[in-house]
Structure formats: structure tokens, C-alpha cells
Amino acid sequence: MADSTQIINLASIQIAPLETKAQIRGAFANESDPDYQHLVGWFKTQAFIAQRERKSKTYLITHDGSLIGYINISTVAIEFTPPGLANTTSHDPQAVLMGKLFISETCRGNGIGRIAVQFVIGVALKMNELTGCAGILLHSHPSAVEFYEHMGFVHIENVENESTMFFKLP
């Protein structure tokens, strides 16, 4: 852990839906990691629009009331048969697409990503209960592949600078 990393009490982490534009203003102004600037930019310019257009839902991750990250999820029909599942009907399996997961630089390495993924697993389990859901699909930056593998995701394919990964629901 770098000296600039905060020690976080995980009991004080909250995940709640993005509801107003005011929640976005000034967010992540001090982020400097170039690998993550596209996530910060997307959040500031597209999160509220995508949600208003019902394309996806963004959840804010806060610690003691301060915004430290976000998750963006939607649903997707997957065009492959997930590992461990049979596909004997004409319908494509449904999944939760974890489109974005961002944790502020100073808060990484504290287990917040694990909490965020567990939250998305909970959403997928609820979706499975209501409509059917095979699991969670994501496209990972190479630097995060090991983290997702540790969380139980399996590698499906590499496309350019992304790894497509899948988590099969129990």
C-alpha cells in the first residue's frame, strides 16, 4: 500500500443509487492515475444521462459521507454459453453487465472493490429470482484481471486491451 492510501473502516462503506446531478459535481477532482481518467470522465459526463435514459444504473460508493467510487450496471443478453451452464433454448442467457467499477486512488487496497462486487452479485441474485440471470459479465482492464479472478470470475476472451470475464451465479 502506498503512503497516500487511506485506511478505511469497511463498516462505514455505503452503496446507494445516483439520484441527482448534485451528487456528481466536484467528484474525483483530485484523481491523477491516467489509467482511470476515462472512468472519471464517463462518470462526470455520462452517468446521469445513461440513468435518465434507462440504459444503466449507477451506484455511488461512499465512506463517512464522502464519495470514493461508483459502480455502473445494466442488463445484457449474452451471446455465448457461460461456463457451467447449458443453453438448450432459443433464448440468450441474461446477465448483469458490470460496465464500470471505480474506486478512488487513495482508497484502493482496502476491500472496497470486494464489497462493490458483492453488491453486484446481490443485484444479479435478485434479478435471477425475478426474471432469470446467468451471472455477471464485465470487460476488465488488464490491471484488474487478477482481482476479478480472485472474486470468482473466469476469463472468456481478450479483445484489444480488455479481458471479457464472467461470474456464474451459484
ChimeraX attribute file (.defattr): number of C-alpha atoms within 10 A of each C-alpha:
attribute: neighborCount
match mode: 1-to-1
recipient: residues
	/A:1	11
	/A:2	9
	/A:3	6
	/A:4	9
	/A:5	14
	/A:6	14
	/A:7	12
	/A:8	17
	/A:9	12
	/A:10	12
	/A:11	8
	/A:12	10
	/A:13	18
	/A:14	18
	/A:15	18
	/A:16	12
	/A:17	14
	/A:18	20
	/A:19	15
	/A:20	9
	/A:21	11
	/A:22	9
	/A:23	13
	/A:24	17
	/A:25	10
	/A:26	10
	/A:27	17
	/A:28	19
	/A:29	8
	/A:30	10
	/A:31	13
	/A:32	12
	/A:33	9
	/A:34	9
	/A:35	9
	/A:36	15
	/A:37	13
	/A:38	10
	/A:39	15
	/A:40	21
	/A:41	12
	/A:42	12
	/A:43	23
	/A:44	18
	/A:45	11
	/A:46	12
	/A:47	22
	/A:48	21
	/A:49	14
	/A:50	16
	/A:51	18
	/A:52	12
	/A:53	9
	/A:54	10
	/A:55	12
	/A:56	18
	/A:57	21
	/A:58	23
	/A:59	21
	/A:60	21
	/A:61	26
	/A:62	18
	/A:63	18
	/A:64	12
	/A:65	10
	/A:66	12
	/A:67	20
	/A:68	21
	/A:69	25
	/A:70	25
	/A:71	26
	/A:72	22
	/A:73	22
	/A:74	19
	/A:75	19
	/A:76	16
	/A:77	15
	/A:78	18
	/A:79	10
	/A:80	10
	/A:81	13
	/A:82	19
	/A:83	12
	/A:84	7
	/A:85	10
	/A:86	9
	/A:87	11
	/A:88	8
	/A:89	7
	/A:90	6
	/A:91	10
	/A:92	15
	/A:93	20
	/A:94	21
	/A:95	26
	/A:96	26
	/A:97	22
	/A:98	22
	/A:99	17
	/A:100	17
	/A:101	19
	/A:102	20
	/A:103	22
	/A:104	21
	/A:105	19
	/A:106	18
	/A:107	19
	/A:108	19
	/A:109	16
	/A:110	16
	/A:111	12
	/A:112	24
	/A:113	22
	/A:114	15
	/A:115	16
	/A:116	23
	/A:117	17
	/A:118	13
	/A:119	15
	/A:120	21
	/A:121	19
	/A:122	13
	/A:123	17
	/A:124	24
	/A:125	19
	/A:126	13
	/A:127	18
	/A:128	17
	/A:129	10
	/A:130	9
	/A:131	8
	/A:132	14
	/A:133	22
	/A:134	25
	/A:135	25
	/A:136	27
	/A:137	27
	/A:138	23
	/A:139	22
	/A:140	22
	/A:141	13
	/A:142	12
	/A:143	11
	/A:144	12
	/A:145	19
	/A:146	12
	/A:147	14
	/A:148	20
	/A:149	14
	/A:150	10
	/A:151	14
	/A:152	14
	/A:153	20
	/A:154	19
	/A:155	18
	/A:156	15
	/A:157	12
	/A:158	13
	/A:159	8
	/A:160	6
	/A:161	9
	/A:162	16
	/A:163	20
	/A:164	17
	/A:165	20
	/A:166	25
	/A:167	22
	/A:168	19
	/A:169	15
	/A:170	6
